[in-house]
């Protein structure tokens, strides 16, 4: 196994627990809000997306590849999507403003981090 393949395998191995952590912590955090002047501000959803972005940025920089970033984003989206489709009473992500920001923001943040982490790739010869 060459060095690049070993680095990719290590990146994927690190991305899986990172995605599980971000999906569960972000789902627990996304419902926090602040009421200012009668308007609810979902700061928890923004904080959950910041957590996701920082984990994806760390993976891209540490392993110098976009593959761990993509794996983290896809797994986080899949797990959060599954948590939003559970039966009534067990559903952790509902279709309100905070839930929509969290679920659809995962895709947006992952795309932005994929574009950003392209700069960490080693130069090709």
C-alpha positions in Angstrom: 0.0 0.0 0.0 1.5 3.3 -1.0 1.7 6.3 1.3 -1.1 8.2 -0.3 -3.5 5.3 -0.1 -2.6 4.8 3.6 -3.3 8.5 4.2 -6.7 8.3 2.6 -7.6 5.2 4.6 -6.6 7.0 7.8 -8.6 10.0 6.8 -11.7 7.9 6.2 -11.1 6.1 9.5 -10.9 9.5 11.3 -13.9 10.9 9.4 -16.4 8.2 10.5 -16.2 8.9 14.3 -16.0 12.7 13.6 -19.2 12.5 11.6 -21.0 10.5 14.2 -19.9 13.0 16.9 -20.9 16.0 14.9 -24.3 14.5 13.9 -25.2 13.6 17.5 -23.8 16.8 19.1 -25.2 19.0 16.4 -28.7 17.4 16.7 -28.6 17.9 20.5 -27.4 21.5 20.0 -29.6 22.7 17.1 -32.8 23.3 19.1 -31.2 26.0 21.3 -32.6 29.4 20.6 -32.6 33.0 21.9 -35.6 35.2 22.1 -34.9 38.8 21.3 -37.7 41.3 20.9 -40.2 38.4 20.4 -38.2 36.8 17.6 -36.5 33.4 18.1 -32.9 33.3 16.9 -31.7 29.6 16.4 -28.2 30.1 17.6 -27.9 26.4 18.3 -28.3 25.5 14.6 -25.6 28.0 13.7 -23.3 26.6 16.4 -23.9 23.0 15.1 -23.0 24.1 11.6 -19.9 25.8 12.9 -19.0 22.5 14.7 -19.4 20.6 11.4 -17.4 23.1 9.5 -14.5 23.0 12.0 -14.4 19.2 12.0 -14.4 19.1 8.2 -11.7 21.7 8.0 -9.6 19.8 10.5 -10.0 16.6 8.5 -9.1 18.3 5.2 -6.0 20.0 6.6 -4.8 17.0 8.7 -5.0 14.5 5.9 -4.4 16.9 2.9 -7.4 15.5 1.0 -11.0 16.3 0.3 -12.1 12.7 0.7 -12.3 12.7 4.6 -14.2 16.0 4.4 -16.7 14.5 1.9 -17.0 11.3 4.0 -17.7 13.4 7.2 -20.3 15.5 5.4 -22.1 12.6 3.8 -22.2 10.5 7.0 -23.3 13.5 9.1 -26.1 14.3 6.6 -27.2 10.6 6.4 -27.4 10.2 10.2 -29.1 13.5 10.7 -31.6 12.6 8.0 -32.3 9.3 9.7 -32.8 11.1 13.0 -35.4 13.3 11.3 -37.4 10.4 9.8 -38.0 8.5 13.0 -41.6 8.0 14.1 -43.5 10.7 16.0 -42.4 11.0 19.6 -38.9 9.7 18.8 -37.9 12.2 16.1 -35.0 14.4 17.1 -35.0 16.8 14.2 -38.3 18.3 13.2 -39.2 20.5 10.2 -39.2 23.9 11.9 -36.7 26.7 11.2 -33.9 25.3 13.4 -34.3 21.8 12.0 -34.3 23.0 8.4 -31.2 25.2 9.1 -29.4 22.2 10.6 -30.4 19.6 8.0 -30.0 21.7 4.8 -27.1 23.6 6.2 -25.1 20.4 6.4 -25.0 20.2 2.7 -24.1 23.9 2.2 -21.3 23.7 4.8 -19.9 20.5 3.3 -19.8 22.0 -0.2 -18.1 25.1 1.1 -15.5 23.1 3.0 -14.9 20.8 0.0 -14.1 23.9 -2.0 -11.9 25.3 0.7 -10.0 22.1 1.5 -9.0 21.7 -2.2 -6.2 24.1 -1.3 -4.6 21.5 1.1 -3.9 18.9 -1.6 -0.3 18.3 -2.3 0.9 19.6 -5.7 0.7 17.1 -8.5 3.8 16.4 -10.5 
